[in-house]
Amino acid sequence: MAVSAERPVGIDELLERVRADLDRVEAADAHDAAQASEALLVDIRYAALRDRDGLIPGALVIERNELEWRLDPQGSHRTPEATSHDLRIVVICNEGYASSLAAASLRQLGLRRATDLVGGFQAWRAAGFPVTSQLLGSGNLTGSS
């Protein structure tokens, strides 16, 4: 997504632009895709939110500031789950705003199937899908280097 150099773009317009290029998913679709091993759920929320609200079982935890380095299949710091540019990735933030921008950034790396969860973690939890406490979810990977 190219941003025009002619005039500054506000965050609302930028968000609208990046979302126009994403096939955003609802919580039920993300849940079904993850259960069928058709998508990798990636939780980019920071630790305080994960501690407060819990984790999505099976989601890969990579904080936002490390996302591109960990998911670039060509990157030297990639996680083992970053297997190809064809991988379907559903980025999850707290409410579905930062995840849209993060998914757009992943698409710029060639991860053409990257998208995000409408409403983020809060929509997942509100839909009644599984959530574990941070302690129970300690087996999840983190983006620490």
C-alpha positions as CSV (number, residue, x, y, z in Angstrom):
1,M,0.0,0.0,0.0
2,A,1.6,3.2,-1.1
3,V,0.9,6.4,0.9
4,S,0.8,9.6,-1.2
5,A,3.6,12.1,-0.5
6,E,1.2,14.9,-1.6
7,R,-0.6,15.4,1.7
8,P,-0.4,13.9,5.2
9,V,-2.7,11.0,5.8
10,G,-4.5,10.6,9.1
11,I,-4.7,7.3,10.9
12,D,-8.4,6.8,10.1
13,E,-7.7,7.2,6.4
14,L,-4.7,5.0,6.6
15,L,-6.7,2.3,8.4
16,E,-9.4,2.5,5.8
17,R,-6.9,2.1,3.0
18,V,-5.1,-0.9,4.4
19,R,-8.3,-2.6,5.3
20,A,-9.5,-2.3,1.7
21,D,-6.7,-4.7,0.7
22,L,-7.4,-7.2,3.5
23,D,-9.9,-10.1,3.6
24,R,-10.5,-9.6,7.3
25,V,-12.0,-12.5,9.2
26,E,-14.6,-12.7,12.0
27,A,-13.9,-14.7,15.2
28,A,-15.9,-17.8,14.0
29,D,-14.0,-18.0,10.7
30,A,-10.6,-17.6,12.5
31,H,-11.6,-20.3,15.0
32,D,-12.6,-22.7,12.2
33,A,-9.5,-22.0,10.1
34,A,-7.2,-22.6,13.1
35,Q,-9.0,-25.8,14.1
36,A,-8.6,-27.1,10.5
37,S,-4.9,-26.1,10.5
38,E,-5.7,-23.7,7.6
39,A,-4.5,-20.6,9.4
40,L,-1.8,-19.5,11.9
41,L,-3.3,-17.2,14.6
42,V,-0.7,-14.7,15.7
43,D,-1.4,-12.7,18.9
44,I,0.5,-9.4,18.9
45,R,-0.9,-8.0,22.1
46,Y,1.6,-6.8,24.7
47,A,2.2,-8.8,27.9
48,A,0.0,-6.8,30.2
49,L,-3.0,-7.5,28.0
50,R,-2.2,-11.2,27.8
51,D,-1.7,-11.3,31.6
52,R,-5.0,-9.5,32.1
53,D,-7.2,-11.3,29.6
54,G,-5.5,-14.6,28.8
55,L,-4.4,-16.3,25.6
56,I,-6.0,-18.0,22.6
57,P,-5.0,-21.7,22.8
58,G,-2.6,-22.6,20.0
59,A,-2.0,-19.0,18.9
60,L,1.5,-17.9,18.3
61,V,2.5,-15.0,20.5
62,I,4.7,-12.5,18.8
63,E,4.7,-8.9,20.1
64,R,4.2,-6.3,17.5
65,N,7.7,-4.9,17.5
66,E,9.1,-8.3,16.4
67,L,6.3,-9.4,14.0
68,E,8.0,-8.9,10.6
69,W,11.3,-10.4,11.7
70,R,9.6,-13.5,13.1
71,L,7.2,-14.2,10.3
72,D,9.4,-13.4,7.2
73,P,10.0,-16.8,5.7
74,Q,13.3,-15.5,4.4
75,G,14.4,-13.9,7.6
76,S,17.2,-15.0,9.8
77,H,15.1,-14.5,12.9
78,R,12.0,-16.3,11.7
79,T,10.0,-18.6,13.9
80,P,9.7,-22.3,12.7
81,E,6.0,-21.6,11.9
82,A,7.0,-19.1,9.2
83,T,7.2,-21.7,6.5
84,S,6.2,-19.9,3.3
85,H,4.8,-16.7,1.7
86,D,1.6,-18.7,1.1
87,L,0.9,-19.2,4.8
88,R,-2.5,-17.9,5.9
89,I,-1.8,-15.7,8.9
90,V,-4.6,-14.1,11.1
91,V,-3.1,-11.3,13.2
92,I,-4.8,-10.6,16.5
93,C,-4.5,-7.5,18.6
94,N,-6.8,-6.4,21.4
95,E,-9.6,-4.7,19.4
96,G,-8.7,-5.1,15.7
97,Y,-6.9,-1.8,14.9
98,A,-3.2,-2.4,15.2
99,S,-3.7,-5.9,13.7
100,S,-4.9,-4.3,10.4
101,L,-1.7,-2.2,10.1
102,A,0.4,-5.2,11.1
103,A,-1.3,-7.5,8.5
104,A,-0.6,-4.8,5.8
105,S,3.0,-4.7,6.8
106,L,3.2,-8.5,6.5
107,R,1.7,-8.3,3.0
108,Q,4.5,-5.9,2.1
109,L,6.9,-8.7,2.9
110,G,5.1,-10.9,0.4
111,L,2.9,-12.8,2.9
112,R,-0.1,-12.3,0.6
113,R,-2.6,-14.2,2.7
114,A,-2.0,-12.2,5.9
115,T,-5.1,-10.6,7.4
116,D,-6.5,-9.8,10.8
117,L,-9.4,-10.6,13.1
118,V,-12.2,-8.1,13.1
119,G,-12.6,-6.9,16.7
120,G,-9.4,-8.6,17.8
121,F,-9.1,-10.7,21.0
122,Q,-12.1,-9.0,22.6
123,A,-14.3,-10.3,19.7
124,W,-12.8,-13.8,20.1
125,R,-13.6,-13.8,23.8
126,A,-17.1,-12.3,23.3
127,A,-17.9,-15.0,20.8
128,G,-17.2,-17.6,23.5
129,F,-14.1,-19.2,21.9
130,P,-11.5,-20.8,24.2
131,V,-9.2,-18.6,26.2
132,T,-6.6,-19.8,28.7
133,S,-4.8,-17.9,31.5
134,Q,-1.3,-16.7,30.8
135,L,0.0,-19.3,33.2
136,L,-1.8,-22.2,31.5
137,G,-0.7,-20.9,28.1
138,S,2.9,-20.7,29.0
139,G,3.7,-23.3,26.3
140,N,2.9,-20.7,23.6
141,L,5.9,-19.2,21.7
142,T,6.9,-15.7,22.3
143,G,8.7,-13.3,20.0
144,S,11.7,-12.8,22.4
145,S,15.1,-12.9,20.8
